[in-house]
Amino acid sequence: MLMIKTVAITDKTITAYLVDGRTISVPLAWSWRLSEATPEQRLNYEIIGDGQGIHWPDIDEDISAEGMLYGVPAPNPRHLRVLSAAV
């Protein structure tokens, strides 16, 4: 099981440092909520589920270690509305 020990967030990446020594990094753009959040909101996170994920309470965002490793970017619902309106 992937377990997050610590997290680093920049204006470009979300990086999870795992208990077993591995590092997973994804573009910040993978999370539209984090991309649109303030730097202060991005830094207000908690590691949840015994290290299985990260939660940002200010913006109600959750990302799992498995999602970072195997997942795909979260779709922005506003972007989806624009696309469906154009059809």
Secondary structure as UniProt FT lines:
FT   STRAND          4..9
FT   STRAND          13..18
FT   TURN            19..20
FT   STRAND          23..27
FT   HELIX           28..30
FT   HELIX           32..36
FT   HELIX           39..43
FT   STRAND          46..48
FT   HELIX           49..51
FT   STRAND          53..56
FT   TURN            57..60
FT   STRAND          61..64
FT   HELIX           65..70
FT   HELIX           77..86
//
